[in-house]
Amino acid sequence: MKDASVLIIKNITTEGPGTIEDCLKEKGLPYRIVEFSKDGEVAGTGEYTHLVVMGGPMAVYEMDEYPYLRKETELIRSFIESGRAVFGVCLGAQMIAHALGARVYPGGTKETGWYKVDITPEGMEDPAFSSLSVDNAPVADVFQWHGDTFDLPRDAVRIASSDAYPNQAFRYGRNVYALQFHIEVTPAVIREWFEGEEGVDLDRMLGETEGIYPEYYRRAMKFYEKFFC
């Protein structure tokens, strides 16, 4: 972990690295945050060992409206092709799927709030991803906010699934992880995202968060520690 250097890509101001940044600060790892929606690209990426791609409300299939996503795709591919580690959440996961040639498209339903996902046998065997399991069972509590999904890329391994969305998470190779859900959220982030959001019972959501979050934070930290090592 001591040799890691992390590039974090934001697609919108309000969707930052959250607890990912907490872990990097705690471990003293160097990192840089770039907001692609403003900067559009980043030069000199060869020094970075890890790429983290955050979420956003835009869609992979809206690249004509958000042309910087094309450069983001190229950046993701360059990291994967050079064997470096990549981690994407929500839109970031969809971008990884797209960069690997898979289709990204609207799902049948929107998921907003706390859900359970099933961890596949391959996910339970994964040293990093299995850190998210609840009581070592093949299930994880996760925070969702999405309406899009993706096909499983060729040669990728499905590591989490649900009835609504069969492809909740996958791993490609040994060090590329795509998670449809948000393990980086904090209670403050959830409040910021949904305060005033129509159709969302924020008090109920925050009440659920209060009960789930302490263990959620611990599990997320275990995942980060293994991913960034």
Z-matrix of the N, CA and C atoms (Angstrom, degrees):
N
C 1 1.454
C 2 1.519 1 111.59
N 3 1.320 2 117.88 1 -28.95
C 4 1.450 3 120.82 2 -173.82
C 5 1.521 4 112.80 3 -64.52
N 6 1.344 5 118.16 4 -21.81
C 7 1.462 6 120.78 5 -178.60
C 8 1.524 7 112.71 6 -96.44
N 9 1.340 8 118.23 7 1.69
C 10 1.460 9 121.21 8 -177.54
C 11 1.521 10 110.91 9 -72.45
N 12 1.319 11 115.85 10 144.89
C 13 1.450 12 123.42 11 173.73
C 14 1.529 13 106.19 12 -139.59
N 15 1.329 14 117.03 13 125.82
C 16 1.458 15 120.82 14 -163.15
C 17 1.531 16 111.49 15 -117.06
N 18 1.331 17 115.55 16 131.11
C 19 1.457 18 122.67 17 172.29
C 20 1.524 19 107.74 18 -105.29
N 21 1.330 20 117.00 19 124.09
C 22 1.457 21 122.62 20 -179.07
C 23 1.523 22 108.98 21 -113.06
N 24 1.337 23 116.13 22 125.64
C 25 1.456 24 122.08 23 -179.55
C 26 1.527 25 109.46 24 -105.32
N 27 1.330 26 115.69 25 122.61
C 28 1.452 27 121.61 26 173.06
C 29 1.528 28 109.46 27 -101.85
N 30 1.330 29 115.94 28 141.50
C 31 1.456 30 120.78 29 177.65
C 32 1.517 31 112.67 30 -103.34
N 33 1.326 32 116.53 31 -12.83
C 34 1.455 33 122.63 32 178.51
C 35 1.527 34 106.79 33 -157.44
N 36 1.315 35 116.89 34 148.63
C 37 1.462 36 121.44 35 -173.27
C 38 1.521 37 112.46 36 -56.41
N 39 1.342 38 117.36 37 -41.87
C 40 1.470 39 120.52 38 -172.55
C 41 1.523 40 113.81 39 -78.79
N 42 1.319 41 119.13 40 -9.21
C 43 1.470 42 119.96 41 -179.69
C 44 1.522 43 109.40 42 -109.98
N 45 1.333 44 113.81 43 80.87
C 46 1.452 45 121.43 44 -179.44
C 47 1.508 46 112.74 45 -96.71
N 48 1.323 47 117.00 46 -174.07
C 49 1.462 48 120.89 47 -172.76
C 50 1.519 49 115.81 48 -76.64
N 51 1.332 50 119.30 49 -10.37
C 52 1.460 51 120.72 50 173.95
C 53 1.512 52 113.64 51 50.60
N 54 1.337 53 115.93 52 -122.83
C 55 1.464 54 120.12 53 -176.27
C 56 1.523 55 113.04 54 -71.60
N 57 1.333 56 117.57 55 -15.96
C 58 1.469 57 119.67 56 173.04
C 59 1.530 58 108.80 57 -61.52
N 60 1.320 59 115.46 58 -46.10
C 61 1.463 60 119.82 59 178.51
C 62 1.529 61 110.97 60 -64.91
N 63 1.328 62 117.42 61 -36.01
C 64 1.467 63 120.60 62 176.51
C 65 1.524 64 110.50 63 -57.22
N 66 1.330 65 116.02 64 -45.20
C 67 1.464 66 120.57 65 -179.27
C 68 1.521 67 111.09 66 -64.81
N 69 1.326 68 117.14 67 -44.36
C 70 1.464 69 120.25 68 -178.49
C 71 1.524 70 111.01 69 -63.33
N 72 1.321 71 116.87 70 -39.57
C 73 1.463 72 120.39 71 177.41
C 74 1.521 73 110.72 72 -65.57
N 75 1.327 74 116.07 73 -44.28
C 76 1.465 75 120.39 74 -178.57
C 77 1.524 76 111.54 75 -61.78
N 78 1.331 77 116.37 76 -38.20
C 79 1.459 78 120.93 77 -177.86
C 80 1.528 79 112.68 78 -87.83
N 81 1.325 80 116.79 79 -4.74
C 82 1.463 81 119.96 80 179.70
C 83 1.510 82 113.50 81 69.71
N 84 1.336 83 117.25 82 31.23
C 85 1.464 84 120.58 83 -178.46
C 86 1.528 85 110.36 84 -90.50
N 87 1.320 86 118.09 85 135.76
C 88 1.465 87 120.45 86 178.57
C 89 1.523 88 110.84 87 -70.45
N 90 1.328 89 116.08 88 139.62
C 91 1.458 90 119.89 89 178.27
C 92 1.519 91 109.87 90 -151.16
N 93 1.318 92 114.22 91 160.01
C 94 1.469 93 121.70 92 177.55
C 95 1.517 94 108.28 93 -135.59
N 96 1.329 95 117.21 94 134.68
C 97 1.461 96 122.34 95 177.50
C 98 1.526 97 108.96 96 -106.79
N 99 1.318 98 116.34 97 126.91
C 100 1.460 99 122.08 98 178.55
C 101 1.523 100 108.30 99 -123.32
N 102 1.325 101 116.88 100 127.66
C 103 1.456 102 121.14 101 176.57
C 104 1.525 103 108.41 102 -92.36
N 105 1.328 104 115.42 103 103.09
C 106 1.458 105 120.84 104 -173.65
C 107 1.519 106 112.42 105 -65.81
N 108 1.324 107 117.23 106 -30.00
C 109 1.461 108 119.43 107 -179.07
C 110 1.528 109 111.24 108 -64.56
N 111 1.331 110 117.08 109 -21.55
C 112 1.468 111 121.16 110 177.80
C 113 1.522 112 111.85 111 -101.87
N 114 1.342 113 115.75 112 -43.82
C 115 1.462 114 119.78 113 -173.68
C 116 1.526 115 113.32 114 -89.53
N 117 1.338 116 116.49 115 -30.78
C 118 1.458 117 120.17 116 174.75
C 119 1.506 118 116.30 117 78.41
N 120 1.308 119 118.55 118 -19.10
C 121 1.454 120 121.75 119 178.31
C 122 1.526 121 108.65 120 -170.57
N 123 1.317 122 115.72 121 170.81
C 124 1.457 123 120.64 122 177.00
C 125 1.520 124 107.99 123 -143.43
N 126 1.322 125 116.21 124 134.28
C 127 1.468 126 121.04 125 -179.39
C 128 1.526 127 109.94 126 -96.94
N 129 1.320 128 115.36 127 159.36
C 130 1.456 129 120.49 128 174.34
C 131 1.503 130 114.42 129 66.25
N 132 1.337 131 116.74 130 51.74
C 133 1.465 132 120.05 131 -177.73
C 134 1.523 133 113.44 132 -88.63
N 135 1.313 134 117.07 133 -4.20
C 136 1.457 135 120.04 134 -175.85
C 137 1.510 136 114.26 135 -64.13
N 138 1.321 137 117.30 136 -21.34
C 139 1.465 138 120.69 137 -178.78
C 140 1.520 139 112.81 138 -77.34
N 141 1.335 140 117.65 139 -13.56
C 142 1.458 141 120.70 140 -173.89
C 143 1.525 142 111.44 141 -91.65
N 144 1.319 143 115.02 142 136.81
C 145 1.464 144 120.99 143 177.85
C 146 1.518 145 112.28 144 -92.48
N 147 1.339 146 117.12 145 -23.74
C 148 1.458 147 122.44 146 -175.53
C 149 1.530 148 110.65 147 -132.83
N 150 1.324 149 115.38 148 142.70
C 151 1.464 150 122.27 149 174.25
C 152 1.526 151 108.18 150 -120.89
N 153 1.341 152 115.78 151 131.44
C 154 1.467 153 121.95 152 175.44
C 155 1.526 154 107.61 153 -120.12
N 156 1.323 155 116.89 154 127.94
C 157 1.468 156 121.78 155 -178.12
C 158 1.528 157 108.43 156 -117.58
N 159 1.330 158 115.43 157 119.67
C 160 1.454 159 121.24 158 -174.65
C 161 1.535 160 111.40 159 -87.01
N 162 1.349 161 115.04 160 -177.44
C 163 1.452 162 121.26 161 -176.85
C 164 1.518 163 113.18 162 -88.66
N 165 1.331 164 114.51 163 -171.95
C 166 1.453 165 121.58 164 179.39
C 167 1.514 166 110.17 165 171.28
N 168 1.336 167 118.08 166 160.28
C 169 1.463 168 121.24 167 -176.91
C 170 1.525 169 114.05 168 -79.33
N 171 1.313 170 117.63 169 -13.11
C 172 1.459 171 119.96 170 179.70
C 173 1.526 172 109.93 171 -75.59
N 174 1.329 173 115.88 172 167.04
C 175 1.458 174 120.49 173 -177.52
C 176 1.519 175 111.00 174 -118.42
N 177 1.319 176 115.44 175 153.08
C 178 1.460 177 121.02 176 178.26
C 179 1.528 178 110.75 177 -57.20
N 180 1.345 179 116.83 178 -36.62
C 181 1.461 180 120.76 179 -177.34
C 182 1.536 181 112.52 180 -83.00
N 183 1.342 182 117.27 181 11.20
C 184 1.461 183 121.71 182 176.70
C 185 1.535 184 111.59 183 -111.17
N 186 1.321 185 116.14 184 33.65
C 187 1.463 186 119.57 185 -175.17
C 188 1.527 187 113.35 186 -67.75
N 189 1.326 188 117.69 187 -23.20
C 190 1.462 189 118.77 188 175.09
C 191 1.526 190 110.37 189 -65.99
N 192 1.329 191 116.30 190 -33.74
C 193 1.462 192 121.66 191 178.19
C 194 1.523 193 111.80 192 -81.91
N 195 1.327 194 115.97 193 -31.07
C 196 1.469 195 121.87 194 -178.68
C 197 1.533 196 108.11 195 -124.91
N 198 1.325 197 118.00 196 73.63
C 199 1.471 198 120.80 197 -172.81
C 200 1.522 199 114.38 198 -63.01
N 201 1.341 200 117.85 199 -21.30
C 202 1.462 201 119.23 200 178.43
C 203 1.524 202 111.77 201 -63.04
N 204 1.348 203 117.37 202 -20.09
C 205 1.466 204 119.84 203 178.77
C 206 1.532 205 111.03 204 -64.80
N 207 1.323 206 117.94 205 -24.58
C 208 1.468 207 119.90 206 176.91
C 209 1.529 208 110.46 207 -67.81
N 210 1.322 209 116.32 208 -42.48
C 211 1.458 210 119.64 209 177.17
C 212 1.529 211 110.82 210 -67.69
N 213 1.325 212 115.33 211 -34.44
C 214 1.468 213 119.66 212 176.91
C 215 1.528 214 110.14 213 -63.82
N 216 1.325 215 116.55 214 -39.62
C 217 1.465 216 120.92 215 176.53
C 218 1.526 217 110.37 216 -59.64
N 219 1.318 218 116.50 217 -45.50
C 220 1.464 219 120.85 218 179.46
C 221 1.530 220 110.99 219 -61.67
N 222 1.323 221 116.60 220 -39.26
C 223 1.460 222 120.65 221 179.50
C 224 1.523 223 110.56 222 -64.16
N 225 1.328 224 116.37 223 -45.31
C 226 1.468 225 120.24 224 178.67
C 227 1.521 226 110.20 225 -60.20
N 228 1.322 227 116.78 226 -45.84
C 229 1.466 228 119.89 227 -179.72
C 230 1.528 229 111.36 228 -61.30
N 231 1.321 230 116.56 229 -39.14
C 232 1.463 231 118.96 230 -178.58
C 233 1.525 232 111.34 231 -63.99
N 234 1.322 233 116.87 232 -39.01
C 235 1.462 234 120.00 233 177.13
C 236 1.523 235 110.91 234 -66.52
N 237 1.335 236 116.77 235 -45.39
C 238 1.460 237 119.86 236 -179.23
C 239 1.524 238 110.89 237 -63.43
N 240 1.320 239 116.15 238 -45.59
C 241 1.468 240 119.84 239 -177.20
C 242 1.520 241 112.37 240 -66.12
N 243 1.322 242 117.32 241 -26.45
C 244 1.466 243 120.07 242 178.07
C 245 1.529 244 112.29 243 -90.65
N 246 1.329 245 116.84 244 5.39
C 247 1.460 246 121.07 245 175.39
C 248 1.508 247 115.05 246 79.50
N 249 1.346 248 116.87 247 12.64
C 250 1.468 249 119.59 248 -179.43
C 251 1.528 250 111.11 249 -86.23
N 252 1.314 251 116.07 250 160.91
C 253 1.456 252 122.14 251 -174.83
C 254 1.527 253 110.94 252 -77.96
N 255 1.342 254 116.00 253 139.77
C 256 1.454 255 122.17 254 179.17
C 257 1.524 256 108.45 255 -135.31
N 258 1.333 257 115.76 256 138.40
C 259 1.465 258 121.99 257 179.04
C 260 1.522 259 108.17 258 -136.66
N 261 1.328 260 117.28 259 123.06
C 262 1.450 261 121.10 260 179.64
C 263 1.510 262 112.04 261 -125.24
N 264 1.343 263 117.08 262 141.50
C 265 1.453 264 121.83 263 176.16
C 266 1.524 265 109.47 264 -120.15
N 267 1.326 266 115.90 265 135.79
C 268 1.462 267 124.49 266 177.05
C 269 1.533 268 110.07 267 55.23
N 270 1.334 269 119.46 268 -112.79
C 271 1.459 270 119.47 269 177.03
C 272 1.523 271 110.55 270 -55.64
N 273 1.327 272 117.16 271 -37.00
C 274 1.462 273 120.30 272 177.72
C 275 1.508 274 112.36 273 -59.12
N 276 1.335 275 117.02 274 -39.03
C 277 1.463 276 121.23 275 177.12
C 278 1.520 277 110.48 276 -67.00
N 279 1.339 278 116.27 277 -41.58
C 280 1.458 279 120.58 278 178.36
C 281 1.529 280 111.10 279 -64.15
N 282 1.329 281 116.10 280 -36.67
C 283 1.464 282 119.96 281 177.82
C 284 1.528 283 111.03 282 -66.19
N 285 1.322 284 117.15 283 -38.85
C 286 1.470 285 119.92 284 176.96
C 287 1.523 286 109.67 285 -63.61
N 288 1.337 287 116.80 286 -45.40
C 289 1.464 288 120.20 287 178.17
C 290 1.530 289 110.33 288 -57.77
N 291 1.320 290 116.30 289 -45.07
C 292 1.468 291 120.81 290 178.73
C 293 1.528 292 111.28 291 -62.24
N 294 1.328 293 116.40 292 -44.29
C 295 1.465 294 120.24 293 -179.81
C 296 1.525 295 111.89 294 -61.76
N 297 1.334 296 116.00 295 -26.28
C 298 1.470 297 120.95 296 179.22
C 299 1.525 298 112.32 297 -92.43
N 300 1.343 299 116.57 298 7.31
C 301 1.456 300 120.36 299 173.81
C 302 1.511 301 115.86 300 92.75
N 303 1.333 302 118.51 301 8.13
C 304 1.457 303 121.21 302 -179.56
C 305 1.527 304 111.02 303 -89.50
N 306 1.315 305 115.61 304 158.12
C 307 1.460 306 121.99 305 179.27
C 308 1.526 307 110.13 306 -81.64
N 309 1.333 308 116.65 307 138.55
C 310 1.465 309 123.25 308 174.90
C 311 1.528 310 107.25 309 -120.77
N 312 1.334 311 117.59 310 134.05
C 313 1.466 312 119.98 311 -170.60
C 314 1.530 313 110.23 312 -159.39
N 315 1.344 314 117.66 313 165.76
C 316 1.463 315 119.89 314 178.83
C 317 1.530 316 111.12 315 -64.05
N 318 1.330 317 115.46 316 139.35
C 319 1.455 318 120.37 317 177.65
C 320 1.523 319 110.90 318 -86.59
N 321 1.329 320 114.52 319 178.97
C 322 1.456 321 118.99 320 -176.88
C 323 1.512 322 114.19 321 -80.74
N 324 1.333 323 117.17 322 -16.52
C 325 1.449 324 121.12 323 -177.87
C 326 1.517 325 109.01 324 -153.47
N 327 1.320 326 116.12 325 159.52
C 328 1.457 327 119.70 326 174.91
C 329 1.524 328 109.54 327 -95.78
N 330 1.312 329 115.44 328 140.54
C 331 1.462 330 121.47 329 175.13
C 332 1.529 331 108.04 330 -112.79
N 333 1.321 332 116.05 331 120.78
C 334 1.458 333 121.37 332 -179.53
C 335 1.521 334 108.69 333 -137.12
N 336 1.317 335 117.25 334 116.08
C 337 1.459 336 121.44 335 179.34
C 338 1.517 337 112.02 336 114.78
N 339 1.330 338 115.97 337 -157.32
C 340 1.458 339 121.86 338 -175.37
C 341 1.524 340 110.80 339 -88.39
N 342 1.326 341 115.93 340 130.69
C 343 1.464 342 123.37 341 179.19
C 344 1.524 343 109.08 342 -137.66
N 345 1.317 344 114.44 343 162.07
C 346 1.464 345 119.62 344 171.06
C 347 1.520 346 108.33 345 -102.90
N 348 1.316 347 115.96 346 139.95
C 349 1.464 348 120.89 347 172.16
C 350 1.516 349 108.10 348 -122.98
N 351 1.311 350 114.98 349 151.65
C 352 1.463 351 121.06 350 177.68
C 353 1.519 352 109.68 351 -88.11
N 354 1.306 353 115.50 352 132.73
C 355 1.464 354 120.69 353 174.45
C 356 1.522 355 107.88 354 -90.47
N 357 1.303 356 117.05 355 126.83
C 358 1.458 357 121.10 356 -178.59
C 359 1.529 358 110.24 357 -71.88
N 360 1.328 359 117.69 358 164.92
C 361 1.472 360 119.47 359 175.31
C 362 1.527 361 112.19 360 -54.65
N 363 1.331 362 116.40 361 -38.34
C 364 1.464 363 119.76 362 178.16
C 365 1.522 364 111.03 363 -66.40
N 366 1.338 365 116.21 364 -35.87
C 367 1.456 366 120.05 365 176.60
C 368 1.508 367 112.69 366 -66.82
N 369 1.322 368 116.47 367 -37.41
C 370 1.462 369 120.19 368 179.15
C 371 1.523 370 111.42 369 -70.46
N 372 1.325 371 116.90 370 -24.17
C 373 1.465 372 120.60 371 177.77
C 374 1.524 373 111.90 372 -85.53
N 375 1.321 374 117.12 373 -10.07
C 376 1.456 375 121.12 374 -178.47
C 377 1.528 376 109.46 375 -81.43
N 378 1.325 377 119.01 376 121.71
C 379 1.467 378 120.98 377 -175.32
C 380 1.517 379 113.90 378 -58.88
N 381 1.337 380 117.68 379 -34.76
C 382 1.466 381 120.34 380 -179.39
C 383 1.520 382 111.19 381 -82.93
N 384 1.325 383 116.70 382 -53.15
C 385 1.462 384 119.23 383 -172.31
C 386 1.520 385 112.55 384 -67.06
N 387 1.321 386 117.44 385 -33.15
C 388 1.469 387 119.76 386 179.99
C 389 1.525 388 111.80 387 -63.56
N 390 1.332 389 117.58 388 -15.33
C 391 1.460 390 120.82 389 176.12
C 392 1.524 391 111.71 390 -61.67
N 393 1.331 392 117.80 391 -21.98
C 394 1.462 393 121.70 392 -177.64
C 395 1.527 394 112.88 393 -83.88
N 396 1.325 395 118.08 394 -6.36
C 397 1.460 396 120.31 395 -176.55
C 398 1.525 397 111.51 396 -69.43
N 399 1.326 398 115.25 397 148.55
C 400 1.460 399 121.84 398 178.62
C 401 1.524 400 108.65 399 -91.21
N 402 1.328 401 115.91 400 117.23
C 403 1.474 402 121.99 401 177.81
C 404 1.529 403 111.81 402 54.93
N 405 1.322 404 115.99 403 36.42
C 406 1.468 405 122.66 404 178.27
C 407 1.521 406 113.48 405 62.74
N 408 1.328 407 117.20 406 15.70
C 409 1.460 408 121.85 407 175.00
C 410 1.525 409 108.84 408 -91.50
N 411 1.339 410 117.81 409 158.10
C 412 1.471 411 119.97 410 -177.25
C 413 1.530 412 112.47 411 -78.89
N 414 1.313 413 116.11 412 54.99
C 415 1.458 414 121.76 413 179.31
C 416 1.524 415 108.73 414 -148.60
N 417 1.322 416 116.43 415 149.58
C 418 1.463 417 121.01 416 178.06
C 419 1.523 418 109.11 417 -136.28
N 420 1.321 419 116.28 418 140.30
C 421 1.461 420 122.12 419 168.02
C 422 1.524 421 107.09 420 -84.25
N 423 1.330 422 116.52 421 128.09
C 424 1.469 423 118.67 422 -177.28
C 425 1.521 424 110.15 423 -138.84
N 426 1.338 425 115.22 424 155.48
C 427 1.460 426 120.18 425 177.24
C 428 1.520 427 108.95 426 -100.08
N 429 1.330 428 115.37 427 126.45
C 430 1.461 429 122.08 428 -175.21
C 431 1.531 430 111.18 429 -115.35
N 432 1.312 431 114.55 430 148.18
C 433 1.470 432 120.83 431 167.84
C 434 1.519 433 107.64 432 -159.94
N 435 1.315 434 115.74 433 84.38
C 436 1.467 435 119.66 434 -176.92
C 437 1.520 436 110.45 435 -159.43
N 438 1.319 437 114.97 436 161.50
C 439 1.454 438 121.95 437 173.09
C 440 1.515 439 112.40 438 -132.79
N 441 1.335 440 116.95 439 -5.50
C 442 1.466 441 122.39 440 179.17
C 443 1.526 442 110.14 441 -101.41
N 444 1.306 443 114.69 442 164.82
C 445 1.458 444 121.04 443 176.83
C 446 1.524 445 108.95 444 -147.57
N 447 1.328 446 116.29 445 -175.98
C 448 1.466 447 120.77 446 -177.47
C 449 1.512 448 109.62 447 -149.17
N 450 1.318 449 115.65 448 156.48
C 451 1.459 450 120.77 449 170.14
C 452 1.526 451 108.74 450 -78.39
N 453 1.304 452 115.85 451 155.41
C 454 1.454 453 120.03 452 177.70
C 455 1.525 454 109.23 453 -71.86
N 456 1.334 455 118.14 454 123.17
C 457 1.473 456 119.09 455 179.67
C 458 1.523 457 112.20 456 -62.76
N 459 1.297 458 115.49 457 153.52
C 460 1.463 459 120.82 458 177.01
C 461 1.526 460 110.06 459 -58.12
N 462 1.317 461 116.41 460 133.92
C 463 1.467 462 125.18 461 178.53
C 464 1.535 463 113.26 462 73.34
N 465 1.334 464 117.38 463 3.13
C 466 1.465 465 119.59 464 175.75
C 467 1.527 466 109.40 465 -83.46
N 468 1.321 467 116.14 466 159.43
C 469 1.460 468 122.85 467 -179.93
C 470 1.525 469 108.69 468 -114.48
N 471 1.333 470 116.40 469 121.72
C 472 1.464 471 120.09 470 176.70
C 473 1.528 472 108.52 471 -70.40
N 474 1.337 473 116.54 472 128.80
C 475 1.467 474 119.64 473 -178.59
C 476 1.526 475 112.85 474 -119.84
N 477 1.334 476 117.50 475 -9.10
C 478 1.461 477 121.24 476 173.83
C 479 1.513 478 109.42 477 -152.57
N 480 1.352 479 115.65 478 148.58
C 481 1.448 480 121.01 479 -174.75
C 482 1.524 481 109.36 480 -151.00
N 483 1.335 482 115.63 481 166.18
C 484 1.460 483 121.27 482 171.57
C 485 1.514 484 107.87 483 -153.03
N 486 1.326 485 116.60 484 168.34
C 487 1.465 486 119.52 485 179.98
C 488 1.524 487 110.76 486 -63.22
N 489 1.339 488 116.56 487 -41.10
C 490 1.465 489 120.32 488 -177.39
C 491 1.522 490 112.04 489 -72.96
N 492 1.335 491 115.60 490 -37.24
C 493 1.459 492 120.85 491 -176.15
C 494 1.532 493 109.24 492 -135.81
N 495 1.335 494 117.00 493 97.58
C 496 1.467 495 120.00 494 -177.74
C 497 1.529 496 113.34 495 -58.04
N 498 1.327 497 117.29 496 -31.07
C 499 1.465 498 120.43 497 -178.52
C 500 1.528 499 109.73 498 -105.96
N 501 1.320 500 115.88 499 83.74
C 502 1.458 501 121.59 500 178.73
C 503 1.527 502 111.65 501 -88.99
N 504 1.309 503 116.99 502 -27.37
C 505 1.470 504 120.37 503 179.18
C 506 1.517 505 108.85 504 -162.59
N 507 1.337 506 115.67 505 149.22
C 508 1.461 507 119.89 506 174.55
C 509 1.519 508 110.09 507 -145.91
N 510 1.317 509 114.04 508 161.08
C 511 1.465 510 121.82 509 172.43
C 512 1.521 511 107.41 510 -120.05
N 513 1.320 512 114.49 511 140.18
C 514 1.455 513 120.23 512 176.47
C 515 1.517 514 107.25 513 -120.65
N 516 1.332 515 115.90 514 125.62
C 517 1.461 516 118.64 515 -173.79
C 518 1.522 517 109.49 516 64.08
N 519 1.306 518 115.69 517 -145.80
C 520 1.462 519 119.83 518 -177.49
C 521 1.518 520 113.22 519 -100.41
N 522 1.337 521 118.12 520 -16.24
C 523 1.463 522 118.10 521 -169.03
C 524 1.522 523 114.82 522 -141.51
N 525 1.341 524 117.27 523 23.67
C 526 1.464 525 121.13 524 174.70
C 527 1.522 526 108.20 525 -117.94
N 528 1.334 527 116.78 526 119.44
C 529 1.463 528 122.48 527 -176.36
C 530 1.527 529 109.67 528 -122.92
N 531 1.333 530 115.48 529 130.88
C 532 1.464 531 122.19 530 177.31
C 533 1.526 532 108.42 531 -123.11
N 534 1.333 533 116.69 532 116.37
C 535 1.461 534 123.09 533 -178.01
C 536 1.522 535 109.19 534 -117.45
N 537 1.327 536 116.89 535 121.71
C 538 1.459 537 120.54 536 179.34
C 539 1.533 538 111.42 537 -67.58
N 540 1.308 539 117.19 538 -22.55
C 541 1.461 540 122.88 539 -174.99
C 542 1.525 541 111.56 540 -102.35
N 543 1.330 542 114.61 541 170.78
C 544 1.463 543 122.15 542 -172.94
C 545 1.536 544 110.66 543 -105.32
N 546 1.321 545 117.39 544 101.94
C 547 1.470 546 118.79 545 174.91
C 548 1.522 547 111.17 546 -90.04
N 549 1.337 548 116.59 547 -3.94
C 550 1.470 549 120.73 548 -175.20
C 551 1.517 550 113.85 549 -91.91
N 552 1.353 551 117.50 550 -4.90
C 553 1.459 552 119.68 551 -172.84
C 554 1.529 553 112.37 552 -70.87
N 555 1.317 554 114.83 553 154.84
C 556 1.457 555 124.10 554 170.75
C 557 1.530 556 107.22 555 -122.99
N 558 1.338 557 118.87 556 164.95
C 559 1.462 558 119.24 557 175.64
C 560 1.524 559 112.42 558 -56.23
N 561 1.336 560 117.33 559 -37.73
C 562 1.466 561 120.34 560 179.57
C 563 1.523 562 110.99 561 -65.70
N 564 1.324 563 117.53 562 -39.00
C 565 1.464 564 121.45 563 178.45
C 566 1.526 565 110.07 564 -64.62
N 567 1.327 566 116.50 565 -44.82
C 568 1.471 567 120.32 566 179.68
C 569 1.525 568 110.23 567 -60.30
N 570 1.322 569 117.10 568 -43.52
C 571 1.467 570 120.23 569 178.17
C 572 1.529 571 110.47 570 -61.27
N 573 1.326 572 116.77 571 -43.96
C 574 1.463 573 120.57 572 -179.46
C 575 1.525 574 111.22 573 -62.43
N 576 1.341 575 116.48 574 -42.94
C 577 1.455 576 120.15 575 -178.19
C 578 1.525 577 112.77 576 -64.17
N 579 1.342 578 117.27 577 -39.09
C 580 1.461 579 120.06 578 -166.46
C 581 1.524 580 115.20 579 -112.68
N 582 1.320 581 117.80 580 -1.39
C 583 1.456 582 118.99 581 177.92
C 584 1.535 583 108.72 582 -64.10
N 585 1.306 584 116.24 583 121.64
C 586 1.455 585 121.26 584 -178.77
C 587 1.516 586 114.39 585 82.71
N 588 1.333 587 117.20 586 -0.11
C 589 1.469 588 120.69 587 -179.84
C 590 1.533 589 109.61 588 -72.33
N 591 1.291 590 116.57 589 124.46
C 592 1.455 591 120.95 590 -177.72
C 593 1.520 592 111.19 591 -67.00
N 594 1.323 593 116.13 592 136.27
C 595 1.457 594 121.57 593 176.71
C 596 1.515 595 114.69 594 83.34
N 597 1.332 596 117.75 595 6.90
C 598 1.469 597 121.70 596 -179.70
C 599 1.525 598 109.09 597 -114.12
N 600 1.331 599 116.50 598 125.54
C 601 1.464 600 121.69 599 174.41
C 602 1.525 601 107.49 600 -84.93
N 603 1.317 602 115.96 601 89.38
C 604 1.460 603 120.37 602 -172.98
C 605 1.520 604 111.95 603 -65.04
N 606 1.320 605 118.18 604 -38.27
C 607 1.464 606 120.75 605 179.49
C 608 1.527 607 110.62 606 -61.00
N 609 1.310 608 116.05 607 -43.32
C 610 1.464 609 119.89 608 178.47
C 611 1.521 610 110.81 609 -65.25
N 612 1.349 611 116.68 610 -42.61
C 613 1.457 612 121.14 611 179.83
C 614 1.531 613 110.96 612 -61.90
N 615 1.332 614 116.34 613 -43.43
C 616 1.464 615 120.04 614 -179.91
C 617 1.523 616 111.33 615 -69.96
N 618 1.342 617 116.80 616 -31.58
C 619 1.459 618 119.63 617 175.06
C 620 1.520 619 111.52 618 -64.27
N 621 1.333 620 116.75 619 -43.74
C 622 1.468 621 120.81 620 175.03
C 623 1.518 622 110.46 621 -61.50
N 624 1.322 623 115.77 622 -41.93
C 625 1.462 624 120.91 623 -178.74
C 626 1.521 625 110.86 624 -60.45
N 627 1.320 626 117.00 625 -41.32
C 628 1.466 627 120.89 626 -178.37
C 629 1.522 628 111.20 627 -58.43
N 630 1.347 629 116.76 628 -38.92
C 631 1.457 630 119.76 629 -179.11
C 632 1.517 631 114.01 630 -77.29
N 633 1.331 632 116.71 631 -31.35
C 634 1.466 633 121.45 632 -174.06
C 635 1.524 634 112.37 633 -91.91
N 636 1.318 635 116.46 634 -32.01
C 637 1.461 636 120.33 635 -162.99
C 638 1.531 637 116.28 636 -61.65
N 639 1.336 638 120.69 637 -43.86
C 640 1.479 639 117.96 638 -176.59
C 641 1.528 640 113.35 639 -54.72
N 642 1.343 641 116.86 640 -44.46
C 643 1.463 642 119.85 641 178.69
C 644 1.527 643 110.83 642 -74.27
N 645 1.320 644 116.49 643 -33.85
C 646 1.466 645 121.06 644 177.76
C 647 1.523 646 110.18 645 -60.10
N 648 1.313 647 115.86 646 -44.60
C 649 1.462 648 121.44 647 178.47
C 650 1.532 649 110.22 648 -61.03
N 651 1.317 650 116.10 649 -45.23
C 652 1.473 651 120.50 650 -178.37
C 653 1.530 652 110.26 651 -62.06
N 654 1.322 653 116.75 652 -44.28
C 655 1.466 654 120.18 653 -179.18
C 656 1.528 655 111.29 654 -66.41
N 657 1.326 656 116.28 655 -41.50
C 658 1.465 657 119.63 656 178.36
C 659 1.527 658 110.67 657 -60.71
N 660 1.322 659 116.85 658 -42.55
C 661 1.461 660 120.66 659 179.91
C 662 1.524 661 111.29 660 -61.90
N 663 1.317 662 116.83 661 -37.91
C 664 1.467 663 120.11 662 177.95
C 665 1.526 664 110.44 663 -65.02
N 666 1.343 665 116.27 664 -39.84
C 667 1.466 666 119.20 665 176.96
C 668 1.521 667 110.49 666 -62.35
N 669 1.335 668 117.14 667 -48.55
C 670 1.476 669 120.56 668 -178.79
C 671 1.521 670 111.03 669 -58.77
N 672 1.307 671 116.50 670 -44.55
C 673 1.470 672 120.02 671 -176.72
C 674 1.510 673 110.79 672 -59.29
N 675 1.336 674 116.21 673 -38.99
C 676 1.468 675 119.03 674 -179.58
C 677 1.524 676 111.42 675 -78.35
N 678 1.323 677 117.39 676 -34.39
C 679 1.467 678 119.76 677 178.87
C 680 1.518 679 111.77 678 -68.36
N 681 1.317 680 117.52 679 -41.80
C 682 1.465 681 120.22 680 -175.49
C 683 1.530 682 113.80 681 -85.60
N 684 1.337 683 117.35 682 -3.48
C 685 1.469 684 118.23 683 -177.87
C 686 1.532 685 110.78 684 -76.71
